[in-house]
């Protein structure tokens, strides 16, 4: 697809992709929010081992799409790749209903095959639906699809909480299988009605068999990593970082005519890593902080810390469509185009304002502080994510030639996996200090959040200083 389809076909495809993303993310959010509790409660794993398993799971979710991008370019069209991977995911979710730790690792490994293909396939189908000059339209499409993603998170958090209260994990994983199967069915229907008419690459039996073989080998490798999670996490972080640097170097060396553009891309890749490292560090720190130092009991009502995640998802569901309409109005009425770097700049500003308010409350109010401060912070974090998340994906189409977009999109997603491992490592160091100096726990939390604040402020200053260079090189700053 190269942006040549008719507007009705494209609108219908984007509608399909909205609900496909919703189903896929619902499955992932259930796993993300439940996995550590499931491992600790059901199998009595030590907390640090469960944390390492979750960290590896999240890392693979964002690292594996790099492999999926190569398969999508060389072997299968992205629609067929999505259906193939999600079929493995359905099988993995059903295996997780077996009450045996060994089968849990196999189930997680199979589940990750769906996670490997879902985001990269949907993102590439959106990107390829627009011509290079359709910047505003493509950005709006990503914002709408991002809203579907966060609707999936919202549904997943609600379902997880419902079954968590009843400790009915088997039924929860059956729900995961159902949502995954629905998303695969919708992609199959979209392929038949729309994508098959415009997708140049066709599914070949030999290529499908090769893809199944690759996925089977990946399942075996990932299973062995899960079984040795404590030893594997740091090795995975080091190998991922090395591979990421080598991949960026390769991209730079083989595209000499686009080096100025790639330098801009590398800069935003680094900024993305900083943001997602902060973002993934905060939930771990924040949940424990809420549990120990925030007032959550109001009369007979007790608010569990996990419900705060609903604020993030709910704000994004409502905010991103409004943002898409706002950008469209600026373009149509005032001929003003909001560029991706500006979205990053505003996003980081909102984020550090939110964490600054939380630091203020921690400093000037005695514990337990009001949960309202945390709720405001979560809302501002969601606003920042709504700008930086879809803005980053739209950057691929704004900045890079078509032949580089799939690989670059996978590298961009890989930064989230690296960020998850970085956040896990920082959390372990930070909370070792909290456990060691338990009498000054609030002070330890203050240090953690102040560190997050400094990282965000550094990123904001960096992108502000980059404006002159970006304007000269590419004109991507308004």
N, C-alpha and C positions, 0 to 999 in steps of 0.2 A: 504494500500500500504506500502510495506516495502523495497522499493528499488529493487524489484525482476523483474520489467517489463523490456522488451527488450529496447535497445537504441532507435530504431525508434519510438516506442510507447511513450517513455519518451520525446523525442525531440518534437513529435507532441503535447503532453500534455503541455509542456512548451510554445510552440507557442500559443496554445489556451489561456493559463493563461496570457500570455503577453497582448493579446488583451482584455481579460476579465478584467484585472486590468486597462487597459487604459480606457475602457468604464465606469467602476465603479468610477474611480478617476475623470474623466471628470465631471460626475454628482456632485460629492462632491465638486470639486473645484469651480464650478459655484455657489453652495450654499454658500461656505465659503467666496468667494470674493464679493458676491452680497447681502448677507442677511442683513447686517447692513444698507447699502444704501437703500435697498428695504423698510425696516421698517421705516427709517427716512423720506424718500421721499414720500412713498406711504401712510403711516399712521401717519406721523408726530409725531412719538414717540420721547421722549427725548433721547438725545444721550447716557446717562448712562444706560437707560433701554434697548436700542437696543444693547449696548455693553454687558450687562449682558445676554441677550438672545443668542447672538453669543457665548459668553463664555461658557454658559451651553450646547449649541449645540455641540461645539467642544469637550467639556469634555465628553459628552455622546458618541460621535463617538469613543472615545478610552477606555471608561470605560465599555460600554456594551459588547464588545467582550469577557469579562470574562464569562458572561452568555452564550454567543454563544459557547464558548469552552466546557462548561459542556453539552450543548445540543448536540454538535457534538460528544462527547464521549459517551453519554448515550442514545440518542434518534434517531438522524438522521445522516447519513453520511454527510461529509462536502459539497459535491457537491449538495445534495438535500437541505441542510440547506441554501446554498447560493441562490439557485433558489427561495426558499420559502420567504426568507427575502427581496430579490430584487423585488419580486412581490408586496409586501407591499410598497416598495419604489416608484415604478411606480405610484401606487395609490396616495401616498402622494404628488408626484410632480404634478399630475393632479389636486389635490385638491388645491394646492397653486395658481392655476390660478384663483380661486374664489376671488373676491375683497372684502374680509371680514377678519378682524383681528382674530376673533375666529377660522375661518377655517384655517388661517395660522398656528396657534398653533397645530391644528389637523394634518395638512399637514406635518409639521416638525416632529411631533411625529411618523407618519407613515414612513416618509423618513428615520428616524434613524434606523428602523428595517433592512433596507438594509445595512446601514453603520455598524451595529452591526455584521453582518455575513460576509461581503465581505473580509476584510483583513485577519481575522483569518482563513477563509476557504481557501483562496488562499495560505497563508503562510503554512498552514498545508499540503495542497496537494503537495507543493514543498518539504517541509521537509520530508514527507513520501515517496517521490519518490526516495530517496537516502539512501543507507545503511550507517551505522554509520561511516565507514572508508572513505567514499567518501566526505571528507571535502572540497577539492578544487572545486570539481564539484558542490556541493551544494552551496558554496559561490558564484561561478560564476552564477548559476541559479538565486540566489537572486539579484545579481547585474543587470542581464539582465531584470528581472522582475521589479526592481526598476526603470530602464530606461523607461519601459512601464508606470509606475506610473507617472513619471514626464512628459512624453509625454501627458498623460491625463491632468495634471495640465496646461501644455502649451495650449492645445486646449481649456480647460475650461476658462482660463484667456482671450483668444482671443474672444471667444463667449460672455463672460460676458461683455467685453468692447464694443463689437459691439451693443448688445441690450441695454446696459446701456446708451449709447449716445442717443438712440431713446426712452428710458424709456418704452420699450416694454417688461415688465416683464412676461406677460402671455406667449408670444412666447418663452421666455427664459426657463420657467419652462416646456414647452412642449418639448423643446430640451433635458432637463434633463431627462424627462420620456423616450424619445427615446433612449438615450445612456444607461440608466438603463435596458431597455427592450432588447437592443442588447446584453449587457453583460450576462443577464440571458439566452438568446437564445443560445449564444455560450457555456455557461456552460452546458446547456441541451444537445447540440450536442456533447460536449466533454464527457459527462457522457455516452451517448449512444455508442460512438465509441471507447472510451479508458477506462474511469474510471470504467465502469460497469464490465469490464473483470478482474479487479485487486482489486476492493474495497470489503473488506470482509463484511462490514456492509451493509445491504440492507434497503430500505425504507419500513416501515410498517405503515399501515393506522392509527392504534391507536397512534403510536409515532408521526406521522404527525399531528394528531388532538391535541395531547398534546402540540406540539410545537406551533401550531396556537393559542391555549389558552394562553400559556405563553406570546407570542408576543402581543396578544390583551390586556392582563393585563398591560404589559409594556407600551403600547401606552397610556392607560388611566392615568397611573402614571406620565409619562413624560409630558403629556398635562397639568396636574395640576402644575407641576414644572415650565413649561413655563409661565403659567398664573400668577405665583407669582415669576417671575425671580429675582427681586431685593432682595427679602427675601431668595430665595432658593440658591443663588450662594455660599455664605459662608457656609451654612449648607451642601451643596453638597460636598464642598471641605473638610470639617471636616469629614464627613461620609466616603468619598472616601479614605482619608488618614488612618483613623482607620481601615477600611476594608482591605486596602492594607497591612498594618502592620500585621493584624490578618491572612491574607492569606499567607504571607511569613512565619509567625510563624508556621502555620499549615503545610506548605510544609516542613519546617525544622524538625518539631517534628515527622512526620510520615515517614521520610526517613532517619533514623539514619545512615544507611550505606553510604549515599551520602552527609554527612554534610560538608565535606571539599569542595566538588564541589559546594554545595549550598552557602557556604560563598563567593566563587568567583562570583557566579551568583548575590548574593545580592549586592556585591560591584559594579558590572557593572550596576545593576538596579538603584542604587543611582547616578552613573555617568550619566546614560541616563536621569534621571529626571533633573539633573543640565543642561545638554545640551539642552533638549527640553524646559525647562523653559526660558533659554537664547534665544533660537531660536524663541519662540512664543512671548517673550517680545519685541524683536527687531522690527518686522514688524509694530506694533502699534506705537512705538516710532519713527521709521524711517520714516513712511509715514507722520506724522505730522512735523517732522524735515525737510523733503524734501519740504513740502508745504511752510514752513515759512522761511527757511534759506539756501535753495539750488537753484542755478540758473537753471530754467527749461524752460525758454523762449529763443530760439535761432532763431532770425529773425522772420519769420511768424509761426514757428513751436513751439508749446508748448507741452512738455512731461508731461503727467499726472503721478503722483506718483505711481499709480497702475501698470504701465507698467514695473516698476523695478522688479516686481515679475516674469516677463517673463525671465529675465536674469537668475534667480535661476533655473527655470524649464529647460531652454534651455541648460545651462551648465550641468545639471544632465543628460539630455537625451543623450548628446554627451559623457560625462565623464564616466558614469558607465559601458557602454559596453567596452570602451577602458581599464578601470581598470580591468574588468573581463578577458580580453585577456592578459593583463600584468601579472596578478597573475598566469594565466595558463602557460605563457611562463617561468616565474620564476620557477614554479614547474617542468615543463617538461624538460627545458634546463639546469637548475642549481640546481634542487632538493632543492629549497628554498621555504618554505611555509610561507606566510604572515599570522600571527595569528590575531585573532580578537582584542586582546588588543593592538597590534601595530597599527591597523587601528584606534582605539579610540585615541591613543596617537598622531598620525600624524594629525587626524581630529581636535582635540582640539588645536594643535599648529597652524594649518592653520587658524582656527577661530579667535584666539586671535591676530594673525598677522593682519588679516583683520580689526578687530575692533580697533587695535592699529593704523593702518594707518588712519582710520576715525577720531580718537581722535587727531592725529597729524594735520590733515587738519583743524579741528575745532579750534585748539589752535593757529596755525600759519597763517591762512588765514582769512581775513575779510568776513563776510557774505554779499551777498550769495556766498557760495563756489561752485566750479564746480561740476556738477553732475557726472563727471568722477570718483571722489573719492567714491561716493556712489555706482556707477556701479562696481568698483573694489571690494569694500566690499561685495556686493551681490554675485559676482562670487566666492570669497573666502569662503563665507558662504556656497555656493552650493557645493564646493569641500569638505568642512568639512562634510556636510550632506551626501554626496556620500560615505564617508568612514564610518561614525558612524551609519547611518540608516540601510543599508543592513548588515553591520557587526554585529549589535546587533541581528538581526533576525537569522543570520547564527550561532550565538553563541549558540542558543538553540540546534542545531544539533551537534555542536562541543563538547558541555559540558555535556548535560543532557541525562539521559536514556530516551528511547522512551516513556515510560508511563507517564513521567512528562512534555513532551514537549508542549502539547496542553495547559495545565493550565499555564505553565511558559510563553508561548508566549502571552497568554491573559494578564497575569500580566505585561509583558513587554510593551504591548500596553497601558495598563492602566496608565503607567507612563506619557504618552503623555497627557492623559486627566487631570491628576493631575497637570502636568506642565502648561497646558492651564489655569487652574483656578489660579495657583500661579502667572502666568504672568499677568493675568487680574487684580489680587489684587495689584500687584506691580505697574502696569501701573496706576491704579487709584490713588495710593499714590503719585507716581512720578509727575503725571500731575496736581494734586491738587496744588503741589508746583509751577509748571510752571504757572498755572492760577493766583496764589496768587502773584507771583513775575514776572509779565509779562514784566517788564522793563529789567529783566535779563534772558530772556527766553533761550538764547543760552547757558548761564552758567548752567541752569537747565538741558538742554539736555546733556551737557558735563558730568554732574554728573550721569545721567542715563546710558550713554554709558560707563563711567568709572566703574560703578558698574558691568555692564555686563562683562567688561574686567577682573575685579578682580575675578568674579565667574569662568570664563573660565580658568584663570591662576591657580586658586586653584584646579580645576578639573585636569588640566594637571600635576601639581605637585603631586597630589594624585595618579594618575595612574603610574607615574614614580616611586614613592616610593613603590608601590605595586608590582613592577616587581619581586623582590627577592622572595616574598611570593608565587606569582603565579608560578614561575619557580619550586620551591620546591614541591608545592602541586599538580600541574597538568601538568606542562610543556607546558602551552599554550602561553608562550612568547618566541619568537625566539631570 
